[in-house]
Amino acid sequence: MKAKLLWISALLLSVMIGLGITSCTNSQRVDLTPQEQLGKFLFNDKNLSLNNNLACASCHGSGVGYTGQDEPINLHGAVYEGSIAGNFGNRKPPSAAYADDSPILHNDAVAGWVGGMFWDGRATGWTMDNPLAEQAKGPFLNPMEHAVPNAQTLCDKVKASNYVNLFTEVWGSISCADDTAVGVAYDNISVSIATYEGSKEVSSFTSKFDAFWNKAKIKGKNVTQVSMANWENYKSLGLNNDQLNGLAIFNTKANCSSCHTLDEGIAGYPLFTDFSYDNLGIPKNPENPATIADPNWADPGLGGFLEKTALYSTVSSTEIGKFKVPTLRNVDLRPTTTFVKAYGHNGYFKSLEGIVHFYNTRDVLAVCPGDYTEPQALQANCWPAPEVAENMNTKQVGNMGLTAVEEKELVAFLKTLSDSSLP
C-alpha cells in the first residue's frame, strides 16, 4: 500500500509539472482518491481540446470559486473563447463546485423544474443517472468550447496522456478500438471529472459561514430560523453584527432562502440552491458576443432546451427565459478585493452590490432608455428591460423594500460564503 501511494505521489508530481499545475494555493490541499486525482488531471489538461489550449480549469478557476477567472472578460461580455479563436459561448461559466447534489432533471409538482446541469438543464442525468458527469461530457465536443471533433479523438488524447497509467489504475483499462470502447472511456472520463468536482478540494465547506453553522449546531441553534427579531441570539458564533443582520434579511425580508435554500445537502451543509429554475428579468448583456452578432437574440434558457425534446416541447413555453438557480457558495471568492467577477447567466452584473440592488429595485426604478451596462444603469439610477420578459418572477424579486443599509448587510453576509484557502 505504501509503495502504491509513493507511486501515485510521484505520478502526481510529474503530471502536475507536465500540465503546468505548480501551485494549489487557491484550493484546499486534501488527500484525493485515485479517481479524484484522475479527475483533476483531466480537469486541468489543455491537451483535451482541439488546439491543445483549453482546459476545464481555463473557464472554471479555483481562485474565483470555479467560475470565470479572466477579469478583462468578466468586465465585459463575460463569456469565454473556446479552443478555436473567435468561437464564443453565449453564457457566463457557472461554478463547477458544489454541484454534485443536483438531482436528475424533473418537473416537481410544487417547485416546477428541478435538477440537471448547465444554466438550461440540458445535462439532464436522463442517460447516465448523473447530471454532473453528463455536464462534464458537454464542453469537449462543443465547437464553441474544447471543439474536439469526436469522442474517438478525445479517447486517443487521454490514452496518449502522461496520466494514462492512473486512468488504467482507476478504471482497469482504456481502449479506443471501436465505438463501444470509446463510449466506455468517454463515460469514465466524465465520471472522473465529476468525482473531482465533488471532492473536498473543490467543494470543501470551509467558509466562515460553515464554521458558524458548526458552532450553531453544537449550541443547538437552528440557523435556518435566524430572523430580524432573534439574530442577536446567534452572536459569538463567528459572524459579526452586519453579517448576522444580513443572514436575517436573507431568511426573511429579502426571502433569498426560498430559492437559495439553507436546507442541508448530503454533506450536512446548505448548498444555497434548490436547483430550480427562474427568470429574474436580468437585462441583456450588450457586450455578449451573441448579442453583438444579433441584437434581437434572447437566450431562451430552460424553455429553449425543453422545446427540443420529444416529451416536453408542448410545455416548454412556460419555461422560456428561466435559468438554473446557482449556488451562492464562493459568490465573492476572488484573488483580490478589487478583482471583478461577473454574475447572472449572461454576466450582466459586475458586483454583488449591483445584483443585490437589482433584486431589490428592478420594479421600482425607471426603465433605462437603452441597453445600458450595469455601471451605466447604476449611474443613471435605472434598469434596462429584461432580456426575456415572459415568465418573469414578479413575486419574490423586484421590489423587496430593502434600505441601502440592509442591502449592504445582505452583501456582508454573502461574503461569508467564500471557502478558505491553505497557503
Buried (B, 14 or more C-beta within 10 A) or exposed (E): EEEEEEEBEEBBEEBBEBBEBEEBEBBBEEEBEBBBBBBBBBBBBBBBBBEEBBBBBBBBBBBBBBBBBBBEBBBBBBBBBBBBEEBBBBBBBBBBBBBBBBEBBBEEEEBBBBBBBBBBBBBBBBEBEBBBBBBBBBBBBBEBBBBBEEBBBBBBBBBEBBBBBBBEBBBEEBEBEEEEBBEBBBBBBBBBBBBBBBBBBBBBBBBBBBBBBBBBEEEEBEBBEBBBEEBEBBEEBBBEEBBBBBBBBBBBBBBBBEBBBBEEBEBEBBBBBBBBBBBBBBBBBBBBBBBEEEEEBBBBBBBBBBBEBEEBEEBBEBBBBBBBBBBBBBBBBBBEEEEBBBBBBBBBBBBBBBBBBBBBBBEEBEEBEEBBBBEBBBEBEBBBEBBBEBBBBEEBBBEBEBEEEBBBBBBBBBBBBBBEBEE
